[in-house]
Amino acid sequence: MADEVELRFRVPDRPADAIRGWLEQPPAVVKGFDLVDRAYNALTYESRYLSGTGKVMAAVSLGAFKKMVESMWRLNVAFTPEGSGTQVTVVGRASEKTRRQLAELAAGHGGAIGPTMGV
C-alpha cells in the first residue's frame, strides 16, 4: 500500500535513553498520535482519522457511525542496540505528511539505513 512505512536510522543514544527521549520529548512526527503501547524496546503510536467516505457516512448518520467508520494510522517504533548507539526502526502506516516528516527525522540523524519503504 502507498501509506506503508518502513524506515531505519541510527541515533547516538543507548536504547533506554532513546526511548526515554521519545517519551519525554516526542519528535514532531508523532505529535497528534496517541502512545498506545510500550514494550521494553518499542513504542506503538496510533492516530485515528476519517477518510472521505467516512466523513460522508458520519455526516449522514449525524455522527452515530463515526467510530465505526474511522480509520487508523499506526507506527511501531523499535529501538535496537547497535554499537555504541541505537538503530531506530519505524514500521506501520501513516499519512503522506507523516511519512515526509519521518524522512526528515531520519535525515537529521544521518539518513536512512538499509531498505526503506514509503518515505
N, C-alpha and C positions, 0 to 999 in steps of 0.2 A: 504494500500500500504506500501511497505517496506521503502519508503522515508518519510513517515509522521512523524511528531514530535508533542508531547505534553509533556511539562515539566514545573514543578513549583519548585521554590526555593525562599528563603527569603533573603532579604538584610536589613541591619540595617537602611538605609536611609528612609526618608519620600518619598512618590511617586514623588513629584515635583523634589526633589533632585536626586532621582534615574534616572528619565527621563533626567534631565539636564546632569548627568554624562554620560549617553549613547549618548547624543548629542555632548557633548564637547570632550569626550574621548571614542569613541565606543569600546566595547570589541573586541578582535581579531576575535571572531566568526562572526561578521558582516562586517569585512573588506572585500572589494570586492563586497559587496551588496550596492545597492542604497537605501537611505531613500526616500520612495515614498509617505508616508502619515504620518501625525502627528495629533493625537487627544489629548484631554486634559489628557488622561490617557493611551495612547497607541502609539506605533510606528510601522510602517509597512516597511519592507525591502524586496527588490527584487533583484534577480541576474539572468541574462539570460545565457543560455548555449546551446550548440548543442549536441544532442545525436549522437551516431554512425551513425544512419540512416540519421540524419540531416546533419552531416558533409559530407556524400556521396552526398546527394542532393544538398548541397551548392556548392560542388566542381564540380559536373556535370553541374550545371547551371551557373558556373563561378561567383557564389555569388549572382546571380539575385534573388534567392529564400531564401537567408539566413534568412531574417527577418521572413518569413512565416514559416520556419521550426525550429525556435528557441523554446526552452522550458524555463520554468521559475521556479526558486526556490523562495518561498515567506515565510517570517516569520512575524507573528504578535506577538508583544511583549506588553503585558498589565501589568500595574503597579497598584496594588490594595492595599489600606491601610490595614495593619494587625498589630494590637497592636501598638507598637512604631516604627515599620518598614514597609516594603513593601513586598508583595508577587509578584514575577515576574512570569508571565505565558507566555510561548513561545509555539505557535501553528503554524503549517504550514507544508511545505515540504522543505527538504534540502538533500544535498549530505551526504554520509556516513562520510566524513571528518568533515563537519559542525555539524552533529549530535554528533560526538565524542567530538568536541570542546564544544558543549553545555553541554554535560555531565560533562566535566572538569570544565566548568564555574560554574555549579551547585555545584559540589563537593567542589570548592573553597569557597562556601558560606554555607557550612554545609550539602550539599547533597540535592537531590530532595525530594520533599514532595508530598504525595498523589500518585495517579496512574500516571504512565508515559508511553509513547509510543515512540518507535523509537530511544531511546538513550541508 
